[in-house]
Amino acid sequence: MIELPENIAALESYKPGKAVDNVFEGKDFKQTAILSSNENNLGTSPKAIAAMQNVLSNSFVYPDPSGMKLRTKLAKKHNTEINRIIIGDGSDGILSVIFKAFFKPGNELVSSKGSFVAVNVMTKLNNIPYIQAPLTAEYAFDLDTIYKLIGPKTKAVYLCNPNNPTGAMIGREELMNFVNKIPANILIIIDEAYAEFATELADDYPDTTEINLPNVLTLRTFSKAFGLAGVRLGYGIGSTFIIETLMKVKLTFTPSSIAQAAGMGALEDTEFMNKTVSTNNEGIEHYYKAFDRLQLKYVKSYGNFVMIDFGTEEKALKVFQGLLDRGVFVRLLRFFQLPHCIRITVGLPDECKLLVEKLAEVLKTL
């Protein structure tokens, strides 16, 4: 047998939240809902679909390795320079490049428990110690504790804002106070995968794409609000030094020409984006009212999901299975270090209603 490095042998592979195609096979459900992976259940922007179709006949040609057209469009959107932008295979694709570009043996990453699971996987994959502060009682990032964990081996700090899977958000003043305290030799990675939702849900959500500090990198994605999770497209905005360094390391022909075209089309589709955000706002409020009525402990969310704390892993498992048996698929959070919690994506109005109805049924059986 081929011998594996110890860190790879010990690595637990990522467990996706999305149901396999036949998860409800053999079940006679009148209606089902997949509310496990924070996808945009409205679908994909029609303009993005048209843009992808327009480039399919040129699939024999390599994509532009610099992504010039899309980066130019993103620079205009964020009122910045193109040399401050990188595109990649989703924001986690860029995160992977960050590890290749900046980390070396002996470096550490500082962040929080109960955050984006890919970071946990990537630190183990790259043999990088992952120093984690506990979440606050409100399931938010404890920036004071995170700051105290920073030491001579710290290469980077990772902040997910709003946080996945808890939904909690770091406000503008709190974040800027933290960022301004961090030494310039430490990279600050701010993952804003749910920014399009947070901007509408909070008055003080910080748009860190406006920060032009030499050590700050903001990550964004087309997977959530733009409805392009299956295409794999994301981007980062940072200092020219950070972007130039990442461009040296990234795989040459990524993202694909189809993904780049999809991004171009999606950025033009304000109607789809507006509908996405308004649908999410309505769904969030529908969940809150129902969860209050059901006397559930949940976290106020600034994303397109809500996390419920069921107190014990046993109860969370029973609720998960009970919903699955009734045609609703949600996300258990053991892999996110929160085994007693469940994350529920905001779906279409009928899906949200189904979730509430079936959740009430399950709770009566406990």
Helices and strands as residue ranges (DSSP letters): H 6-9, E 33-34, H 46-55, G 56-58, H 68-77, G 82-84, E 85-88, H 90-102, E 108-112, H 117-125, E 130-133, H 143-149, E 154-160, H 172-181, E 187-191, H 195-201, G 208-210, E 216-221, E 234-238, H 240-249, H 257-268, H 270-293, E 297-298, E 305-309, H 313-324, E 328-329, E 331-332, G 334-336, E 341-345, H 349-365
